[in-house]
């Protein structure tokens, strides 16, 4: 069985016991890493990812790639700049590829619990937002009302003077 996983902005086609070099992943050599962003698993194609699919891998080593030289030049302007760096990479060995129905059920329960919690907290958020909006409107109306009153007083005093 093969899988296409996404990590480090790239996609890799892997099978069990493959050794691949990927962008740096945190972890010590010998530790386990799991990738959950699986695009294709056997015949299944995700949209964009397959829920519950996991590819497990073991970190073999953390290393630096060859030095990349960045050379900038503008002709006839005496402008030359040389920069470079070594990109960090992780070498991993794919240990297992799985798509378990149990994990899907657990994930669906977690998602439904999160949705229930979010619906419980949403009305409170809406009330808080509504209160803030009302407060802003009241302060705005007070300022304009104060100016209008001052304008009315000035108009009234001019009329009284005449």
Rosetta silent file (secondary structure, phi, psi, omega in degrees, C-alpha in Angstrom):
SEQUENCE: XXXXXXXXXXXXXXXXXXXXXXXXXXXXXXXXXXXXXXXXXXXXXXXXXXXXXXXXXXXXXXXXXXXXXXXXXXXXXXXXXXXXXXXXXXXXXXXXXXXXXXXXXXXXXXXXXXXXXXXXXXXXXXXXXXXXXXXXXXXXXXXXXXXXXXXXXXXXXXXXXX
SCORE:     score description
SCORE:     0.000 S_00000001
   1 L     0.000  136.685  178.113    0.000    0.000    0.000 S_00000001
   2 E  -115.208  161.551  178.568    1.304    3.453   -0.849 S_00000001
   3 E  -143.889  152.776  173.177    0.421    6.888    0.470 S_00000001
   4 E  -113.505  117.701 -178.982    1.052   10.477   -0.513 S_00000001
   5 E  -114.492  156.960 -178.497    1.794   12.649    2.500 S_00000001
   6 E  -117.368  124.984  175.442    2.335   16.369    2.812 S_00000001
   7 E  -155.585  141.205  178.223    5.038   17.840    5.025 S_00000001
   8 L    64.766   26.678  178.930    7.264   20.871    4.793 S_00000001
   9 L    78.028    7.576  179.929    5.273   22.272    1.868 S_00000001
  10 E  -127.077  163.629  178.431    6.105   19.226   -0.266 S_00000001
  11 E  -117.436  138.851 -177.533    4.390   15.957   -1.108 S_00000001
  12 E  -128.533  134.242  174.353    6.030   12.547   -0.869 S_00000001
  13 E   -94.023  121.798 -174.600    4.847    9.181   -2.219 S_00000001
  14 E  -131.854  155.306  168.870    5.832    6.543    0.326 S_00000001
  15 E  -129.716  173.967 -178.645    5.407    2.854    1.049 S_00000001
  16 L   -63.799  141.414  178.919    6.331    0.861    4.142 S_00000001
  17 L    71.280   13.777  172.812   10.108    0.702    4.889 S_00000001
  18 L   -75.047  146.205  173.727   10.924    3.643    2.570 S_00000001
  19 E  -113.988  118.945 -177.366   13.708    5.971    3.694 S_00000001
  20 E  -127.368  155.904  176.030   13.089    9.579    2.691 S_00000001
  21 E  -108.064  121.773 -176.682   14.723   12.930    3.361 S_00000001
  22 E  -123.830  172.675  173.834   12.240   15.650    4.349 S_00000001
  23 E   -59.635  156.708 -173.563   12.325   19.197    5.685 S_00000001
  24 L   -56.244  132.642  175.721   13.393   19.383    9.328 S_00000001
  25 L  -122.925  134.740 -179.801   10.985   17.822   11.833 S_00000001
  26 L   -64.858  137.408  178.271   11.504   18.259   15.576 S_00000001
  27 L   148.712  157.924  178.617   12.644   15.092   17.331 S_00000001
  28 L   -93.609  154.458  175.081   15.656   13.064   18.295 S_00000001
  29 L   -58.756  133.879 -177.888   17.033   10.156   16.242 S_00000001
  30 L    99.436  -14.356 -179.166   15.153    6.993   17.192 S_00000001
  31 L   -85.604  159.915 -178.846   11.905    8.781   18.088 S_00000001
  32 E   -92.442  142.793  176.497    8.562    8.206   16.344 S_00000001
  33 E  -130.751  140.725  176.412    6.839   10.819   14.161 S_00000001
  34 E  -121.889  138.800  179.406    3.340   10.583   12.718 S_00000001
  35 E  -109.619  125.372 -176.687    2.061   12.420    9.667 S_00000001
  36 L  -108.732   -7.698  177.804   -1.690   13.064    9.548 S_00000001
  37 L   -90.634   81.695 -177.348   -1.903   15.139    6.353 S_00000001
  38 E  -103.350  122.159 -177.314   -2.437   12.224    3.971 S_00000001
  39 E   -88.362  -42.947 -178.986   -3.607   13.142    0.472 S_00000001
  40 E  -134.398  136.673  177.711   -3.838    9.669   -1.115 S_00000001
  41 E  -136.057  102.528 -176.015   -4.007    6.274    0.579 S_00000001
  42 L    64.535 -115.195  179.704   -4.073    3.330   -1.819 S_00000001
  43 L   -94.674  -12.730 -177.292   -7.112    3.967   -4.031 S_00000001
  44 E   -80.937  136.834  176.604   -8.689    6.620   -1.783 S_00000001
  45 E  -118.655  126.984 -177.892   -8.218   10.263   -2.638 S_00000001
  46 L   -83.638  167.555  176.010   -8.887   12.846    0.066 S_00000001
  47 L  -136.488   85.593   -6.230  -10.484   16.224   -0.265 S_00000001
  48 L   -84.545  -23.680 -178.133   -7.994   17.617    0.702 S_00000001
  49 L  -118.369  159.394  176.141   -6.954   15.057    3.355 S_00000001
  50 L   -91.247  123.233 -178.059   -8.145   11.586    4.324 S_00000001
  51 L   -71.434  134.144  175.851   -9.637   11.615    7.817 S_00000001
  52 L    84.674   -8.062  179.635   -8.111    9.115   10.221 S_00000001
  53 E   -81.495  136.040 -177.850   -5.218    8.144    7.954 S_00000001
  54 E  -138.169  134.889  171.857   -1.815    8.159    9.637 S_00000001
  55 E  -112.965  121.689 -179.835    1.686    7.444    8.379 S_00000001
  56 E  -100.919  144.041 -178.893    4.146    6.633   11.158 S_00000001
  57 E  -143.985  158.257  177.213    7.883    7.040   10.738 S_00000001
  58 E  -112.090  133.502  179.017   11.068    6.709   12.757 S_00000001
  59 E   -77.593  122.617  178.497   13.659    9.482   12.696 S_00000001
  60 E   -91.042  -43.484  179.037   16.999    8.086   11.589 S_00000001
  61 E  -161.741  155.358  172.409   19.079   11.273   11.613 S_00000001
  62 E  -108.492  127.780 -177.368   19.028   15.071   11.605 S_00000001
  63 E  -146.382  167.623  174.579   21.490   16.552    9.128 S_00000001
  64 E  -100.900  142.606  178.030   22.401   19.584    7.085 S_00000001
  65 E   -79.228  177.797  175.947   22.152   19.524    3.323 S_00000001
  66 E   -62.985  154.022 -178.967   24.903   20.706    0.985 S_00000001
  67 E   -68.415  133.738  176.766   25.662   24.402    1.047 S_00000001
  68 E  -101.964  124.832 -179.005   23.549   26.499   -1.285 S_00000001
  69 E  -100.232  126.582  177.206   25.384   29.510   -2.725 S_00000001
  70 E  -109.684  113.059 -177.139   23.340   32.584   -3.582 S_00000001
  71 E  -116.908  122.530  179.037   25.320   34.918   -5.850 S_00000001
  72 E  -112.831  137.763  179.799   23.922   38.289   -6.893 S_00000001
  73 E  -149.979  138.413  171.487   25.540   40.463   -9.529 S_00000001
  74 E  -119.142  118.457 -173.588   24.616   43.553  -11.509 S_00000001
  75 L   -68.406  146.541  178.714   26.858   43.988  -14.489 S_00000001
  76 L    62.994   12.563 -179.675   28.831   47.194  -14.993 S_00000001
  77 L  -118.665    1.934 -178.755   27.753   48.463  -11.552 S_00000001
  78 L    55.377   44.367  179.657   30.485   46.808   -9.426 S_00000001
  79 E  -119.728  113.843  176.498   27.805   45.025   -7.383 S_00000001
  80 E  -139.558  131.788  177.587   28.521   41.470   -6.233 S_00000001
  81 E  -136.132  131.814  177.534   27.078   39.709   -3.192 S_00000001
  82 E  -120.226  121.533  175.819   27.677   36.116   -2.132 S_00000001
  83 E  -128.911  165.346  176.514   25.479   34.508    0.491 S_00000001
  84 E  -169.063  163.764  176.655   24.790   30.904    1.387 S_00000001
  85 E  -157.606  164.699  175.472   23.249   28.558    3.882 S_00000001
  86 E  -114.197  120.270 -178.406   22.845   24.887    4.717 S_00000001
  87 E   -78.261  138.736  178.222   19.260   23.681    4.917 S_00000001
  88 E   -82.319  137.965  179.346   18.340   21.343    7.787 S_00000001
  89 E  -132.780  158.192  176.121   16.856   17.952    6.801 S_00000001
  90 E  -123.903  130.636  176.342   15.498   14.924    8.611 S_00000001
  91 E   -97.847  122.135 -178.106   15.982   11.377    7.352 S_00000001
  92 E  -125.338  152.083  175.046   12.996    9.184    8.276 S_00000001
  93 E  -114.807  125.232 -178.728   12.048    5.550    7.734 S_00000001
  94 E   -73.039  122.040 -178.035    8.355    4.835    7.183 S_00000001
  95 E   -98.389  -36.448 -179.993    7.255    2.200    9.714 S_00000001
  96 E  -155.851  152.310  174.642    3.517    1.927    9.074 S_00000001
  97 E  -126.794  121.273 -176.033    0.668    3.255    6.973 S_00000001
  98 E  -140.212  152.413  172.538   -2.777    2.942    8.495 S_00000001
  99 E  -138.301   91.805 -174.402   -6.348    4.085    8.084 S_00000001
 100 L   -96.155  139.687  178.336   -8.277    2.844   11.088 S_00000001
 101 H   -71.168  -30.319  179.264  -12.057    3.115   11.426 S_00000001
 102 H   -63.153  -42.880  179.509  -11.696    3.361   15.213 S_00000001
 103 H   -64.887  -35.035  178.408   -9.690    6.542   14.929 S_00000001
 104 H   -62.369  -44.975  179.731  -12.321    7.958   12.595 S_00000001
 105 H   -62.890  -42.922  179.136  -15.055    7.318   15.154 S_00000001
 106 H   -63.913  -43.386  179.212  -12.962    8.856   17.931 S_00000001
 107 H   -62.700  -41.061  179.459  -12.134   11.867   15.744 S_00000001
 108 H   -63.879  -38.696  177.631  -15.810   12.341   14.861 S_00000001
 109 H   -63.877  -43.882  179.319  -16.724   12.258   18.567 S_00000001
 110 H   -62.444  -42.309  179.577  -14.038   14.835   19.328 S_00000001
 111 H   -63.574  -43.335 -179.796  -15.237   17.041   16.482 S_00000001
 112 H   -65.956  -36.879  176.864  -18.861   16.788   17.656 S_00000001
 113 H   -64.720  -41.386  179.228  -17.778   17.625   21.235 S_00000001
 114 H   -63.676  -40.662  179.445  -15.852   20.641   19.974 S_00000001
 115 H   -65.507  -40.074  178.106  -18.855   21.797   17.983 S_00000001
 116 H   -62.046  -44.341  179.193  -21.099   21.410   21.050 S_00000001
 117 H   -63.590  -40.548 -178.287  -18.661   23.452   23.130 S_00000001
 118 H   -68.065  -35.188  178.575  -18.390   26.099   20.441 S_00000001
 119 H   -71.193  -30.361  176.931  -22.180   26.426   20.175 S_00000001
 120 H   -69.261  -38.084 -176.455  -22.391   26.818   23.945 S_00000001
 121 H   -84.779  -21.715 -177.379  -19.805   29.597   23.972 S_00000001
 122 H   -61.189  -44.126  179.314  -21.010   31.390   20.824 S_00000001
 123 H   -60.546  -36.819  177.501  -24.094   33.023   22.405 S_00000001
 124 H   -63.220  -41.525  178.912  -21.894   34.445   25.154 S_00000001
 125 H   -64.147  -42.230 -179.505  -19.529   35.856   22.572 S_00000001
 126 H   -62.956  -40.303  178.294  -22.409   37.379   20.638 S_00000001
 127 H   -63.433  -43.189 -179.608  -23.746   39.031   23.787 S_00000001
 128 H   -63.769  -41.616  178.749  -20.334   40.436   24.585 S_00000001
 129 H   -64.724  -42.985 -179.717  -19.959   41.761   21.043 S_00000001
 130 H   -63.368  -41.463  179.065  -23.450   43.241   21.157 S_00000001
 131 H   -62.318  -43.343 -179.869  -22.715   44.947   24.482 S_00000001
 132 H   -62.596  -41.374 -179.542  -19.522   46.436   23.126 S_00000001
 133 H   -64.445  -41.087  179.743  -21.326   47.730   20.057 S_00000001
 134 H   -64.713  -41.753 -179.489  -24.035   49.291   22.213 S_00000001
 135 H   -62.423  -43.633  179.615  -21.441   50.916   24.435 S_00000001
 136 H   -62.407  -40.786  179.599  -19.660   52.394   21.436 S_00000001
 137 H   -65.488  -40.857 -179.229  -22.926   53.766   20.062 S_00000001
 138 H   -63.759  -44.427 -179.885  -23.860   55.326   23.398 S_00000001
 139 H   -64.669  -37.475  179.418  -20.516   57.070   23.740 S_00000001
 140 H   -66.987  -40.963 -179.155  -20.764   58.308   20.180 S_00000001
 141 H   -69.304  -34.134  179.111  -24.291   59.652   20.713 S_00000001
 142 H   -64.019  -43.037 -179.243  -23.289   61.400   23.943 S_00000001
 143 H   -64.011  -45.803 -178.837  -20.478   63.257   22.219 S_00000001
 144 H   -69.661  -35.513  178.581  -22.631   64.373   19.330 S_00000001
 145 H   -65.879  -38.812  179.004  -25.505   65.224   21.658 S_00000001
 146 H   -63.555  -40.479  178.700  -23.155   67.353   23.776 S_00000001
 147 H   -67.548  -39.966  179.865  -21.989   69.245   20.727 S_00000001
 148 H   -65.253  -40.387  179.214  -25.544   69.746   19.545 S_00000001
 149 H   -64.654  -41.122  179.068  -26.574   71.079   22.933 S_00000001
 150 H   -64.258  -38.599  178.008  -23.648   73.467   22.975 S_00000001
 151 H   -66.237  -39.942  178.444  -24.631   74.622   19.490 S_00000001
 152 H   -64.606  -41.067  179.365  -28.226   75.092   20.560 S_00000001
 153 H   -62.008  -42.400 -179.738  -27.132   77.123   23.581 S_00000001
 154 H   -65.624  -39.124  178.712  -25.011   79.364   21.390 S_00000001
 155 H   -66.440  -40.744  179.082  -27.906   79.846   18.972 S_00000001
 156 H   -64.961  -39.329 -179.978  -30.272   80.597   21.827 S_00000001
 157 H   -67.808  -34.813  177.444  -27.915   83.191   23.325 S_00000001
 158 H   -66.982  -40.495  178.186  -27.610   84.925   19.952 S_00000001
 159 H   -65.268  -38.935  179.811  -31.383   85.045   19.622 S_00000001
 160 H   -66.724  -34.823 -179.447  -31.697   86.405   23.163 S_00000001
 161 H   -69.486  -28.196 -176.810  -29.117   89.112   22.437 S_00000001
 162 L   -79.829    0.000    0.000  -31.065   90.336   19.400 S_00000001
